[in-house]
Amino acid sequence: MRNRSVIYNIIDSFMRHDNPSEPVRGFFRSWLIDDEHKDEKSMALEDQWSRMNDVLDAIDGPGDGRVQYEMLEHMEKTGKRRGFYMRWHVAASLLVVFAGLAAYSAWSSRNAAGTDRMCYVTGQGSKGEFFLPDGSHVWMNANSRLEFSGDFGMGDERRVSVDGEAFFDVVKDRRPFIVSLGDEVNVKVHGTRFNVRNSEIFESVQVALQSGSVEIVNGGSQRTMLAPGCCYTFNPSRGTYSISHVNTANFSNWTKPAVVFRDETLGDVLTTLEHWYNTKITVEKGVDITLSLSFTLKNEPMDDTFLLLQTLTRYRCTVVDGSHVVISR
């Protein structure tokens, strides 16, 4: 009984926090995904979700937001602007957590203009796969978020936004399919397969095209056509971009249940691992990235994989934290 009370208090405290930092979010996700007291945690989440649905239904109806929010115990009375923020914040908190219990989670909400929104979220160490309303196939890497309008596909374009990493297999249509990557980069396609990454960890925006063609619009004026087998990388802090020829399979291998490396170079293996574990890999001077390797990658923990790599290459593989690995002599 005491465990249940503590669990409720932890979840409630986190959800009432206005803007928890990423380390706090990460710790909370790790704690909730852990198997200890799993049933009690699930019950607490379901209870919070049920209570939140009552509040959201009240907010969608007429009346002052101050009155509706009295439905949540111990919550201070606030105005409509606060209510809208809490709606997103609480829903996001719950959904990121649920993503640890399933491959991914989704919820709908409504913005200030009254437009319905759909959002898919994956948590730490989990990946998701689903289909958009137009039939386009999407894979989402860990710690990623994809959002689109509730009337997706009904207008002149099909638009989604991505925070994190996703691979798209877009259904061909007369209406362009647009992926927004932050405030500056938009990828415009009609039917193609490509990988996008928009993450603070890597300090860059990346688009790798597997087939078809895409147009990248940067800042509204700079337009770049990308050919299959090429990777576009934009550095927001510098305002510069580069295009390189790559093996695009290394950018999408993370969508598979397993990868078999047969005489692959260390450089190609590291590119796959960077996407597989959604972690930044730094290769220091003196490391031979042309070294040939053969092994199979499945669902091994990151520490175990880099320990194996260290044995195979005799290079030091230092896992600095969950989002950075350094390869050195």
Backbone as numpy.savetxt, mean C-alpha at the origin, in Angstrom:
# Nx Ny Nz CAx CAy CAz Cx Cy Cz
-10.99 -12.08 31.44 -11.83 -10.88 31.44 -10.96 -9.62 31.44
-9.88 -9.67 32.23 -8.97 -8.52 32.31 -8.30 -8.28 30.97
-7.91 -9.39 30.27 -7.28 -9.25 28.96 -8.20 -8.54 27.98
-9.49 -8.91 28.03 -10.46 -8.30 27.12 -10.58 -6.81 27.38
-10.59 -6.42 28.65 -10.70 -5.01 29.01 -9.48 -4.24 28.52
-8.29 -4.82 28.69 -7.05 -4.17 28.25 -7.05 -4.00 26.74
-7.49 -5.03 26.02 -7.51 -4.99 24.56 -8.45 -3.89 24.08
-9.64 -3.81 24.68 -10.59 -2.76 24.31 -9.98 -1.37 24.54
-9.29 -1.21 25.65 -8.70 0.09 25.99 -7.61 0.48 25.00
-6.79 -0.50 24.58 -5.70 -0.22 23.64 -6.27 0.22 22.29
-7.26 -0.53 21.78 -7.86 -0.20 20.49 -8.56 1.15 20.56
-9.30 1.38 21.64 -10.04 2.63 21.79 -9.09 3.83 21.86
-8.00 3.66 22.60 -7.03 4.75 22.74 -6.39 5.10 21.41
-6.04 4.06 20.64 -5.41 4.30 19.34 -6.37 5.03 18.40
-7.62 4.60 18.37 -8.58 5.18 17.44 -8.96 6.61 17.79
-8.78 7.00 19.03 -9.11 8.36 19.44 -7.94 9.32 19.25
-6.77 8.77 18.91 -5.60 9.61 18.68 -5.77 10.36 17.37
-5.59 11.68 17.40 -5.83 12.50 16.20 -4.95 12.12 15.03
-3.64 11.96 15.28 -2.72 11.73 14.16 -1.53 10.90 14.63
-1.72 9.59 14.85 -0.62 8.75 15.35 0.51 8.69 14.34
1.74 8.69 14.83 2.90 8.62 13.96 3.01 7.25 13.33
3.82 7.13 12.27 3.97 5.84 11.59 4.54 4.77 12.52
5.55 5.06 13.38 6.02 4.04 14.32 4.91 3.54 15.24
4.04 4.45 15.68 2.93 4.06 16.54 1.96 3.18 15.77
1.65 3.57 14.52 0.77 2.76 13.68 1.36 1.37 13.46
2.68 1.34 13.19 3.33 0.05 12.95 3.29 -0.85 14.16
3.55 -0.27 15.33 3.50 -1.05 16.57 2.09 -1.57 16.81
1.09 -0.72 16.57 -0.30 -1.12 16.78 -0.69 -2.26 15.85
-0.30 -2.15 14.56 -0.61 -3.22 13.61 0.04 -4.53 14.02
1.33 -4.45 14.42 2.05 -5.67 14.82 1.40 -6.32 16.03
1.00 -5.49 17.00 0.35 -6.02 18.20 -0.97 -6.70 17.87
-1.75 -6.08 16.98 -3.08 -6.60 16.68 -3.03 -7.86 15.81
-2.02 -7.93 14.94 -1.90 -9.09 14.06 -1.34 -10.30 14.80
-0.62 -10.07 15.90 -0.06 -11.17 16.68 -1.16 -12.12 17.13
-0.86 -13.44 17.15 -1.87 -14.45 17.45 -2.32 -14.46 18.92
-1.54 -13.86 19.80 -1.91 -13.87 21.21 -3.24 -13.14 21.43
-4.18 -13.81 22.11 -5.52 -13.26 22.38 -6.22 -12.85 21.09
-6.04 -13.65 20.05 -6.58 -13.32 18.74 -8.10 -13.19 18.76
-8.80 -14.11 19.44 -10.26 -14.08 19.48 -10.77 -12.82 20.17
-10.12 -12.44 21.28 -10.54 -11.24 22.00 -10.34 -9.98 21.14
-9.23 -9.96 20.40 -8.97 -8.81 19.53 -10.01 -8.71 18.43
-10.37 -9.86 17.85 -11.37 -9.87 16.78 -12.71 -9.37 17.30
-13.09 -9.81 18.50 -14.35 -9.37 19.09 -14.34 -7.86 19.34
-13.20 -7.34 19.82 -13.09 -5.91 20.10 -13.20 -5.10 18.80
-12.57 -5.59 17.74 -12.63 -4.90 16.45 -14.06 -4.89 15.91
-14.74 -6.04 15.98 -16.11 -6.11 15.49 -17.02 -5.16 16.27
-16.79 -5.06 17.56 -17.59 -4.17 18.39 -17.36 -2.71 18.00
-16.08 -2.34 17.81 -15.75 -0.97 17.42 -16.34 -0.65 16.05
-16.26 -1.62 15.14 -16.77 -1.42 13.78 -18.29 -1.22 13.80
-18.97 -2.01 14.63 -20.42 -1.90 14.75 -20.81 -0.53 15.29
-20.08 -0.08 16.31 -20.36 1.23 16.90 -20.09 2.34 15.88
-19.02 2.16 15.08 -18.67 3.18 14.11 -19.71 3.26 13.00
-20.28 2.12 12.60 -21.31 2.13 11.57 -22.52 2.95 12.01
-22.88 2.83 13.30 -24.00 3.61 13.83 -23.71 5.11 13.70
-22.46 5.48 14.01 -22.08 6.88 13.93 -22.10 7.37 12.49
-21.55 6.56 11.57 -21.48 6.97 10.17 -22.87 7.13 9.58
-23.79 6.23 9.94 -25.17 6.35 9.46 -25.78 7.66 9.96
-25.48 8.02 11.20 -26.01 9.25 11.76 -25.44 10.47 11.06
-24.14 10.41 10.74 -23.49 11.55 10.07 -24.07 11.76 8.68
-24.40 10.66 7.99 -24.95 10.79 6.63 -26.34 11.40 6.63
-27.02 11.36 7.77 -28.35 11.92 7.86 -28.30 13.38 8.24
-29.46 14.03 8.30 -29.50 15.45 8.65 -29.21 15.66 10.12
-28.88 16.90 10.46 -28.68 17.22 11.86 -27.27 17.69 12.14
-27.05 18.14 13.34 -25.77 18.68 13.74 -24.82 17.56 14.12
-23.58 17.61 13.63 -22.59 16.57 13.92 -22.30 16.45 15.40
-22.52 17.50 16.18 -22.23 17.47 17.61 -23.10 16.42 18.31
-24.39 16.38 17.92 -25.31 15.46 18.57 -24.97 14.02 18.23
-24.70 13.75 16.94 -24.42 12.37 16.53 -23.21 11.79 17.26
-22.20 12.60 17.50 -20.98 12.06 18.08 -21.08 11.75 19.56
-22.21 12.09 20.17 -22.42 11.68 21.55 -22.65 10.17 21.64
-22.86 9.54 20.47 -23.07 8.09 20.43 -21.80 7.35 20.83
-20.65 7.97 20.67 -19.41 7.33 21.09 -19.09 7.74 22.52
-18.91 6.75 23.38 -18.63 7.02 24.78 -17.33 7.80 24.94
-17.33 8.73 25.91 -16.15 9.48 26.29 -15.61 10.39 25.20
-16.32 10.55 24.08 -15.81 11.41 23.00 -16.32 12.84 23.19
-15.46 13.80 23.07 -15.86 15.19 23.24 -16.74 15.63 22.08
-17.65 16.57 22.36 -18.52 17.10 21.30 -17.67 17.92 20.33
-17.90 17.68 19.04 -17.13 18.38 18.02 -18.02 18.80 16.87
-17.50 19.65 15.99 -18.27 20.14 14.85 -18.22 19.19 13.69
-18.88 19.55 12.60 -18.98 18.68 11.43 -17.62 18.43 10.81
-16.75 19.45 10.78 -15.43 19.26 10.19 -14.66 18.20 10.95
-14.72 18.25 12.26 -14.07 17.24 13.09 -14.68 15.87 12.84
-16.00 15.83 12.68 -16.69 14.56 12.45 -16.23 13.91 11.17
-16.04 14.71 10.12 -15.58 14.16 8.84 -14.18 13.57 8.98
-13.30 14.29 9.72 -11.94 13.79 9.91 -11.96 12.48 10.69
-12.75 12.45 11.78 -12.80 11.24 12.59 -13.34 10.07 11.81
-14.26 10.35 10.91 -14.82 9.27 10.10 -13.73 8.56 9.32
-12.91 9.34 8.64 -11.81 8.75 7.86 -10.78 8.12 8.77
-10.44 8.82 9.85 -9.37 8.35 10.72 -9.73 7.02 11.36
-10.93 6.92 11.90 -11.34 5.68 12.58 -11.48 4.54 11.59
-12.11 4.83 10.45 -12.27 3.79 9.44 -10.92 3.29 8.95
-9.98 4.22 8.72 -8.65 3.83 8.26 -7.94 3.00 9.31
-8.09 3.38 10.57 -7.45 2.63 11.65 -7.94 1.20 11.67
-9.26 1.05 11.59 -9.83 -0.30 11.62 -9.43 -1.12 10.41
-9.47 -0.47 9.23 -9.21 -1.22 8.02 -7.77 -1.66 7.90
-6.83 -0.81 8.33 -5.42 -1.20 8.31 -5.22 -2.41 9.21
-5.93 -2.43 10.33 -5.83 -3.55 11.26 -6.44 -4.81 10.65
-7.64 -4.68 10.07 -8.29 -5.83 9.47 -7.43 -6.43 8.37
-6.61 -5.58 7.72 -5.76 -6.06 6.64 -4.75 -7.07 7.15
-4.45 -7.03 8.43 -3.54 -8.03 8.99 -4.23 -9.35 9.21
-5.57 -9.33 9.29 -6.32 -10.55 9.51 -6.76 -11.18 8.20
-6.73 -10.42 7.12 -7.08 -10.92 5.79 -6.09 -10.33 4.80
-6.19 -10.75 3.53 -5.24 -10.27 2.53 -5.34 -8.76 2.35
-6.57 -8.26 2.29 -6.76 -6.82 2.19 -8.14 -6.49 2.73
-8.41 -5.21 2.90 -9.71 -4.78 3.36 -10.19 -3.62 2.52
-11.50 -3.39 2.52 -12.07 -2.31 1.74 -13.19 -1.66 2.53
-13.36 -0.37 2.30 -14.51 0.30 2.88 -14.91 1.45 1.99
-16.13 1.91 2.18 -16.61 3.06 1.42 -16.84 4.21 2.37
-16.72 5.43 1.85 -16.97 6.61 2.65 -17.47 7.70 1.73
-17.64 8.90 2.28 -18.15 10.01 1.48 -17.36 11.26 1.83
-16.90 11.98 0.82 -16.11 13.18 1.09 -17.02 14.39 1.29
-16.39 15.55 1.47 -17.15 16.76 1.79 -18.13 17.13 0.68
-17.82 16.75 -0.55 -18.69 17.09 -1.68 -19.85 16.11 -1.81
-19.90 15.11 -0.94 -20.98 14.13 -0.97 -20.75 12.99 -1.94
-19.52 12.86 -2.44 -19.18 11.80 -3.39 -18.70 10.55 -2.66
-19.28 9.41 -3.00 -18.85 8.16 -2.38 -17.45 7.80 -2.83
-16.66 7.23 -1.91 -15.30 6.80 -2.22 -15.13 5.35 -1.79
-14.32 4.61 -2.53 -13.95 3.25 -2.15 -12.45 3.22 -1.89
-12.04 2.46 -0.89 -10.63 2.39 -0.54 -10.25 0.97 -0.18
-9.16 0.48 -0.76 -8.59 -0.82 -0.41 -7.27 -0.58 0.31
-7.05 -1.32 1.40 -5.86 -1.13 2.22 -5.24 -2.49 2.55
-3.90 -2.57 2.46 -3.18 -3.76 2.92 -2.30 -3.36 4.10
-2.14 -4.27 5.05 -1.33 -3.99 6.23 0.09 -4.49 6.09
0.84 -4.38 7.16 2.23 -4.82 7.20 2.31 -6.32 6.96
3.12 -6.73 5.99 3.35 -8.15 5.74 2.22 -8.84 5.01
1.24 -8.12 4.47 0.14 -8.75 3.74 0.00 -8.13 2.36
-0.55 -8.91 1.41 -0.76 -8.44 0.05 -2.21 -8.70 -0.33
-2.70 -7.97 -1.33 -4.09 -8.13 -1.74 -4.23 -8.23 -3.25
-5.34 -8.82 -3.69 -5.61 -9.00 -5.11 -7.11 -8.87 -5.31
-7.54 -8.04 -6.26 -8.97 -7.84 -6.48 -9.20 -7.28 -7.88
-10.48 -7.14 -8.23 -10.86 -6.59 -9.53 -11.63 -5.29 -9.34
-11.32 -4.30 -10.17 -12.06 -3.05 -10.17 -13.40 -3.24 -10.90
-14.34 -2.31 -10.75 -15.65 -2.47 -11.40 -15.59 -2.66 -12.91
-14.53 -2.16 -13.58 -14.44 -2.32 -15.03 -13.79 -3.63 -15.43
-13.41 -4.46 -14.44 -12.78 -5.75 -14.71 -11.27 -5.73 -14.67
-10.68 -4.56 -14.50 -9.22 -4.46 -14.40 -8.73 -5.18 -13.14
-7.62 -5.90 -13.27 -7.07 -6.73 -12.20 -5.98 -5.94 -11.47
-6.05 -5.93 -10.14 -5.10 -5.17 -9.35 -4.50 -6.04 -8.25
-3.17 -5.97 -8.11 -2.47 -6.58 -6.99 -1.90 -5.46 -6.13
-2.03 -5.57 -4.81 -1.50 -4.54 -3.92 -0.44 -5.13 -3.01
0.70 -4.45 -2.91 1.77 -4.89 -2.03 1.46 -4.45 -0.60
2.31 -4.88 0.34 2.10 -4.57 1.75 2.11 -3.06 2.00
1.38 -2.64 3.03 1.34 -1.22 3.43 0.95 -0.30 2.29
-0.05 -0.70 1.54 -0.47 0.10 0.38 -1.96 0.46 0.48
-2.31 1.46 -0.29 -3.69 1.97 -0.27 -4.08 2.37 -1.68
-5.26 1.93 -2.12 -5.79 2.30 -3.42 -7.19 2.88 -3.22
-7.45 4.01 -3.85 -8.72 4.71 -3.64 -9.32 5.12 -4.98
-10.65 5.04 -5.10 -11.31 5.49 -6.31 -12.74 5.91 -5.99
-13.35 6.64 -6.92 -14.69 7.16 -6.72 -15.73 6.06 -6.82
-16.84 6.25 -6.11 -17.92 5.26 -6.15 -18.56 5.16 -7.51
-18.43 6.21 -8.35 -18.97 6.16 -9.71 -17.88 5.83 -10.73
-16.85 5.09 -10.29 -15.73 4.69 -11.14 -16.25 4.07 -12.45
-15.72 4.56 -13.57 -16.07 3.97 -14.87 -17.34 4.50 -15.49
-18.05 5.40 -14.80 -19.31 5.91 -15.34 -19.12 7.20 -16.13
-17.96 7.83 -15.98 -17.71 9.09 -16.68 -16.80 8.91 -17.88
-16.04 9.96 -18.17 -15.16 9.94 -19.34 -13.81 9.30 -19.06
-13.53 8.98 -17.80 -12.26 8.37 -17.45 -12.43 7.41 -16.29
-11.43 6.57 -16.09 -11.37 5.64 -14.96 -10.15 6.04 -14.13
-10.36 6.58 -12.94 -9.25 7.14 -12.17 -9.15 6.48 -10.80
-7.90 6.14 -10.43 -7.61 5.62 -9.10 -6.37 6.34 -8.57
-6.17 6.31 -7.25 -4.95 6.85 -6.67 -4.28 5.76 -5.85
-2.95 5.77 -5.84 -2.18 4.74 -5.15 -1.17 5.37 -4.20
-1.15 4.87 -2.99 -0.12 5.21 -2.01 0.50 3.89 -1.59
1.73 3.63 -2.02 2.36 2.33 -1.79 2.74 1.70 -3.13
2.45 0.42 -3.29 2.83 -0.27 -4.54 1.68 -1.13 -5.04
1.47 -1.10 -6.36 0.40 -1.90 -6.97 0.79 -2.29 -8.39
0.29 -3.45 -8.82 0.49 -3.91 -10.20 -0.89 -3.96 -10.86
-0.99 -3.40 -12.08 -2.27 -3.31 -12.78 -2.25 -4.12 -14.07
-3.33 -4.84 -14.31 -3.62 -5.44 -15.61 -4.93 -4.80 -16.05
-4.80 -3.72 -16.84 -5.95 -2.87 -17.15 -6.73 -3.39 -18.37
-8.04 -3.46 -18.22 -8.92 -3.84 -19.31 -8.97 -2.71 -20.33
-8.84 -3.05 -21.60 -8.85 -2.04 -22.65 -10.24 -1.44 -22.79
-10.29 -0.11 -22.92 -11.56 0.61 -22.96 -11.31 1.95 -23.65
-12.34 2.51 -24.26 -12.20 3.83 -24.91 -11.88 4.92 -23.89
-12.33 4.72 -22.65 -12.06 5.71 -21.60 -10.67 5.46 -21.01
-9.85 6.49 -20.90 -8.51 6.29 -20.34 -8.56 5.87 -18.88
-7.58 5.07 -18.50 -7.41 4.63 -17.12 -6.25 5.44 -16.54
-6.50 6.17 -15.47 -5.49 7.08 -14.91 -5.16 6.68 -13.48
-3.86 6.55 -13.19 -3.39 6.25 -11.84 -2.67 7.48 -11.32
-3.17 8.04 -10.22 -2.53 9.20 -9.59 -1.54 8.73 -8.53
-0.30 9.20 -8.65 0.77 8.83 -7.71 1.22 10.09 -6.98
0.57 10.41 -5.90 0.89 11.64 -5.19 0.29 12.84 -5.90
0.83 14.02 -5.62 0.27 15.26 -6.15 0.77 15.61 -7.55
1.87 14.97 -7.99 2.50 15.44 -9.22 2.42 14.48 -10.40
2.43 13.16 -10.16 2.56 12.19 -11.25 1.24 11.45 -11.51
0.82 11.45 -12.78 -0.35 10.69 -13.22 0.06 9.78 -14.37
-0.40 8.53 -14.33 -0.10 7.56 -15.40 -1.40 7.33 -16.17
-1.36 7.58 -17.48 -2.55 7.47 -18.32 -2.40 6.30 -19.30
-3.36 5.36 -19.27 -3.29 4.17 -20.12 -4.69 3.86 -20.66
-4.75 2.92 -21.60 -6.03 2.41 -22.09 -6.16 0.92 -21.79
-5.13 0.15 -22.00 -5.14 -1.27 -21.68 -3.71 -1.76 -21.67
-3.22 -2.17 -20.51 -1.80 -2.52 -20.41 -1.51 -3.16 -19.06
-0.27 -3.63 -18.88 0.18 -4.22 -17.61 1.39 -3.43 -17.12
1.32 -2.94 -15.89 2.42 -2.14 -15.38 2.42 -2.13 -13.85
3.59 -1.79 -13.29 3.75 -1.72 -11.84 4.02 -0.27 -11.44
3.40 0.18 -10.36 3.64 1.53 -9.86 4.05 1.46 -8.40
4.90 2.40 -8.00 5.31 2.48 -6.59 5.40 3.95 -6.19
4.70 4.29 -5.13 4.68 5.66 -4.62 4.80 5.56 -3.11
6.03 5.56 -2.59 6.26 5.29 -1.18 7.35 6.20 -0.62
7.12 6.70 0.58 8.11 7.56 1.23 9.40 6.81 1.53
9.32 5.49 1.69 10.49 4.68 2.00 11.57 4.86 0.93
11.13 4.88 -0.34 12.07 4.91 -1.47 12.33 6.33 -1.97
11.61 7.32 -1.45 11.81 8.73 -1.79 11.72 8.96 -3.29
10.89 8.19 -3.97 10.73 8.37 -5.42 9.40 7.76 -5.86
8.98 8.14 -7.06 7.80 7.56 -7.70 8.29 6.75 -8.89
7.77 5.52 -9.04 8.31 4.61 -10.05 7.19 3.95 -10.84
7.38 3.86 -12.15 6.45 3.18 -13.04 7.25 2.25 -13.94
6.95 0.95 -13.90 7.63 -0.05 -14.75 6.59 -0.68 -15.66
6.80 -0.54 -16.97 5.82 -1.01 -17.96 6.18 -2.39 -18.49
5.23 -3.33 -18.34 5.46 -4.70 -18.81 4.97 -4.88 -20.24
3.79 -4.34 -20.57 3.27 -4.44 -21.93 2.35 -3.26 -22.22
2.10 -3.01 -23.52 1.26 -1.88 -23.91 2.06 -0.59 -23.92
1.40 0.51 -23.63 2.08 1.81 -23.57 1.36 2.68 -22.54
2.11 3.57 -21.93 1.52 4.51 -20.96 2.09 5.89 -21.20
1.31 6.88 -20.85 1.76 8.27 -20.89 1.84 8.76 -19.45
2.98 9.31 -19.07 3.17 9.82 -17.72 3.13 11.34 -17.77
2.20 11.91 -17.01 2.03 13.36 -16.95 2.55 13.83 -15.59
3.57 14.67 -15.64 4.21 15.13 -14.41 4.00 16.63 -14.25
3.30 17.00 -13.17 3.08 18.41 -12.91 2.13 19.09 -13.87
1.40 18.31 -14.65 0.41 18.88 -15.55 0.93 19.28 -16.91
2.25 19.41 -17.06 2.80 19.88 -18.34 3.81 18.91 -18.96
4.63 18.30 -18.13 5.67 17.40 -18.63 5.06 16.03 -18.96
5.13 15.64 -20.22 4.53 14.38 -20.67 5.61 13.46 -21.22
5.56 12.19 -20.80 6.56 11.20 -21.22 5.88 9.91 -21.62
6.17 9.41 -22.81 5.65 8.12 -23.26 6.63 7.03 -22.84
6.10 5.96 -22.26 6.95 4.86 -21.79 6.70 3.63 -22.64
7.77 2.95 -23.05 7.68 1.74 -23.86 7.85 0.51 -22.97
7.35 -0.65 -23.40 7.52 -1.88 -22.62 8.99 -2.16 -22.32
9.26 -2.64 -21.10 10.62 -2.94 -20.71 11.35 -1.75 -20.15
10.63 -0.64 -19.94 11.26 0.57 -19.41 10.68 0.92 -18.04
11.51 1.61 -17.26 11.10 2.05 -15.92 11.31 3.56 -15.80
10.27 4.25 -15.38 10.31 5.70 -15.16 10.45 5.95 -13.66
11.45 6.73 -13.27 11.67 7.04 -11.85 11.72 8.56 -11.67
10.84 9.06 -10.81 10.77 10.50 -10.56 11.19 10.80 -9.12
12.10 11.78 -8.96 12.55 12.20 -7.64 11.84 13.51 -7.27
10.83 13.45 -6.38 10.05 14.65 -6.06 10.88 15.77 -5.44
11.86 15.43 -4.62 12.65 16.47 -3.94 13.51 17.26 -4.92
13.98 16.59 -5.98 14.82 17.26 -6.98 14.03 17.74 -8.19
12.85 17.16 -8.37 12.05 17.51 -9.54 12.59 16.94 -10.83
13.37 15.85 -10.74 13.98 15.24 -11.92 13.47 13.82 -12.12
13.60 13.31 -13.37 13.20 11.94 -13.64 14.21 11.27 -14.55
14.17 9.94 -14.57 15.04 9.16 -15.46 14.26 7.98 -16.00
14.69 7.48 -17.16 14.08 6.29 -17.77 15.18 5.28 -18.03
14.97 4.05 -17.59 15.97 3.00 -17.77 15.32 1.74 -18.32
16.13 0.94 -19.04 15.66 -0.35 -19.54 15.87 -1.39 -18.45
14.82 -2.15 -18.15 14.86 -3.09 -17.03 14.22 -4.42 -17.42
14.46 -5.42 -16.58 13.72 -6.68 -16.67 12.47 -6.50 -15.82
11.34 -6.21 -16.46 10.14 -5.85 -15.71 9.61 -6.98 -14.83
10.02 -8.22 -15.11 9.59 -9.33 -14.27 10.06 -9.13 -12.83
11.24 -8.51 -12.68 11.77 -8.27 -11.33 10.91 -7.28 -10.55
10.12 -6.48 -11.27 9.27 -5.48 -10.63 7.88 -6.01 -10.30
7.54 -7.18 -10.85 6.21 -7.74 -10.61 6.24 -9.13 -9.99
7.42 -9.67 -9.75 7.52 -11.01 -9.14 6.82 -11.08 -7.79
6.71 -9.93 -7.11 6.10 -9.92 -5.79 4.62 -10.33 -5.82
3.99 -10.30 -7.00 2.58 -10.67 -7.10 2.39 -12.19 -7.11
3.47 -12.95 -7.24 3.39 -14.41 -7.34 3.53 -15.06 -5.96
3.04 -16.30 -5.81 3.19 -17.01 -4.53 4.61 -17.46 -4.27
5.41 -17.62 -5.33 6.80 -18.04 -5.19 7.59 -17.62 -6.43
8.90 -17.46 -6.26 9.79 -17.10 -7.37 10.99 -18.05 -7.37
11.29 -18.62 -8.53 12.44 -19.50 -8.67 13.54 -18.74 -9.41
14.66 -18.52 -8.74 15.81 -17.86 -9.35 16.74 -18.93 -9.91
16.99 -18.86 -11.20 17.92 -19.80 -11.84 19.01 -18.98 -12.54
20.20 -19.02 -11.98 21.33 -18.27 -12.53 20.98 -16.80 -12.76
20.30 -16.21 -11.79 19.97 -14.78 -11.84 21.10 -13.97 -11.22
21.33 -12.79 -11.74 22.38 -11.95 -11.15 21.92 -11.43 -9.79
22.88 -11.11 -8.94 22.56 -10.57 -7.62 21.76 -9.28 -7.76
22.08 -8.47 -8.78 21.35 -7.23 -9.00 19.87 -7.47 -9.25
19.56 -8.46 -10.12 18.16 -8.78 -10.41 17.46 -9.36 -9.19
18.17 -10.20 -8.44 17.60 -10.80 -7.23 17.25 -9.71 -6.22
18.14 -8.74 -6.05 17.91 -7.67 -5.08 16.72 -6.79 -5.49
16.55 -6.58 -6.81 15.40 -5.81 -7.27 14.10 -6.52 -6.91
14.08 -7.84 -7.13 12.89 -8.63 -6.76 12.65 -8.58 -5.26
13.71 -8.74 -4.47 13.56 -8.74 -3.01 13.08 -7.38 -2.49
13.54 -6.32 -3.14 13.13 -4.98 -2.72 11.61 -4.82 -2.84
11.06 -5.35 -3.93 9.62 -5.28 -4.12 8.89 -6.35 -3.30
9.48 -7.53 -3.19 8.85 -8.64 -2.47 8.60 -8.26 -1.01
9.61 -7.66 -0.38 9.49 -7.29 1.03 9.14 -5.81 1.24
8.96 -5.09 0.14 8.62 -3.67 0.21 9.61 -2.94 1.11
10.88 -3.17 0.85 11.94 -2.59 1.68 13.06 -2.03 0.81
13.65 -0.96 1.23 14.74 -0.33 0.47 16.04 -1.10 0.68
16.75 -1.40 -0.41 18.02 -2.14 -0.34 19.14 -1.24 -0.88
20.14 -1.02 -0.06 21.30 -0.22 -0.44 22.49 -1.14 -0.67
23.10 -1.03 -1.85 24.27 -1.84 -2.18 25.51 -0.96 -2.10
26.40 -1.31 -1.20 27.59 -0.49 -1.01 28.67 -0.83 -2.03
29.65 0.05 -2.12 30.74 -0.09 -3.08 31.52 -1.38 -2.83
31.90 -2.05 -3.92 32.69 -3.27 -3.81 31.87 -4.55 -3.92
30.53 -4.44 -3.93 29.66 -5.60 -4.06 29.46 -5.90 -5.55
29.73 -7.15 -5.96 29.60 -7.56 -7.35 28.16 -7.98 -7.63
27.38 -7.10 -8.27 25.97 -7.41 -8.51 25.77 -8.32 -9.72
26.86 -8.71 -10.40 26.75 -9.66 -11.53 26.88 -11.10 -11.06
27.11 -11.30 -9.78 27.22 -12.64 -9.21 25.97 -13.46 -9.51
26.12 -14.71 -9.94 24.99 -15.55 -10.34 24.46 -16.36 -9.15
23.14 -16.39 -9.00 22.51 -17.07 -7.87 21.35 -17.94 -8.32
21.10 -19.02 -7.57 19.96 -19.90 -7.82 19.35 -20.32 -6.49
18.09 -20.01 -6.28 17.35 -20.46 -5.10 15.88 -20.13 -5.30
15.02 -20.63 -4.41 13.58 -20.41 -4.51 13.10 -19.53 -3.36
12.30 -18.54 -3.69 11.74 -17.62 -2.70 10.26 -17.90 -2.54
9.84 -18.16 -1.31 8.41 -18.39 -1.05 7.92 -17.37 -0.03
7.50 -17.84 1.13 6.97 -16.93 2.15 7.89 -16.81 3.35
9.19 -16.93 3.11 10.15 -16.86 4.21 10.18 -15.45 4.81
10.39 -15.34 6.12 10.57 -14.03 6.74 11.78 -13.32 6.13
11.76 -12.00 6.11 12.82 -11.23 5.49 14.19 -11.55 6.09
14.27 -11.67 7.41 15.55 -11.97 8.07 16.13 -13.27 7.57
15.27 -14.30 7.40 15.74 -15.62 6.94 16.26 -15.54 5.50
15.57 -14.80 4.66 15.98 -14.69 3.26 17.34 -14.01 3.13
17.55 -12.94 3.88 18.82 -12.23 3.76 19.95 -12.98 4.47
19.59 -13.83 5.43 20.61 -14.71 6.02 21.07 -15.74 4.99
20.12 -16.28 4.22 20.46 -17.20 3.14 21.30 -16.50 2.08
20.91 -15.28 1.73 21.66 -14.52 0.73 23.09 -14.25 1.21
23.23 -14.00 2.47 24.55 -13.77 3.04 25.42 -15.01 2.94
24.80 -16.18 3.15 25.53 -17.45 3.04 25.94 -17.73 1.59
25.04 -17.44 0.65 25.30 -17.72 -0.76 26.34 -16.77 -1.36
26.31 -15.52 -0.95 27.19 -14.52 -1.57 28.44 -14.20 -0.75
28.36 -14.48 0.55 29.41 -14.13 1.51 29.56 -12.62 1.67
28.51 -11.91 1.23 28.43 -10.48 1.51 27.62 -10.28 2.79
27.88 -9.20 3.48 27.14 -8.92 4.70 25.79 -8.30 4.33
24.73 -8.90 4.85 23.37 -8.40 4.61 22.81 -7.92 5.94
22.79 -6.62 6.14 22.38 -6.04 7.42 20.97 -5.48 7.32
20.06 -6.09 8.07 18.69 -5.59 8.12 18.66 -4.47 9.16
18.69 -3.22 8.68 18.74 -2.06 9.57 17.45 -1.94 10.36
16.33 -2.02 9.66 15.01 -2.08 10.28 14.08 -2.74 9.26
12.80 -2.71 9.52 11.89 -3.39 8.63 11.77 -2.80 7.25
12.39 -1.63 7.02 12.24 -0.96 5.73 13.56 -0.62 5.06
14.67 -1.20 5.55 15.98 -0.89 4.96 16.97 -2.04 5.19
17.62 -2.46 4.11 18.66 -3.50 4.18 19.89 -2.99 3.47
21.07 -3.23 4.06 22.34 -2.79 3.47 23.17 -4.01 3.09
23.63 -4.07 1.84 24.50 -5.15 1.35 25.92 -4.59 1.25
26.86 -5.22 1.96 28.23 -4.72 1.98 29.22 -5.87 2.00
30.50 -5.55 1.77 31.56 -6.56 1.79 31.92 -6.91 3.23
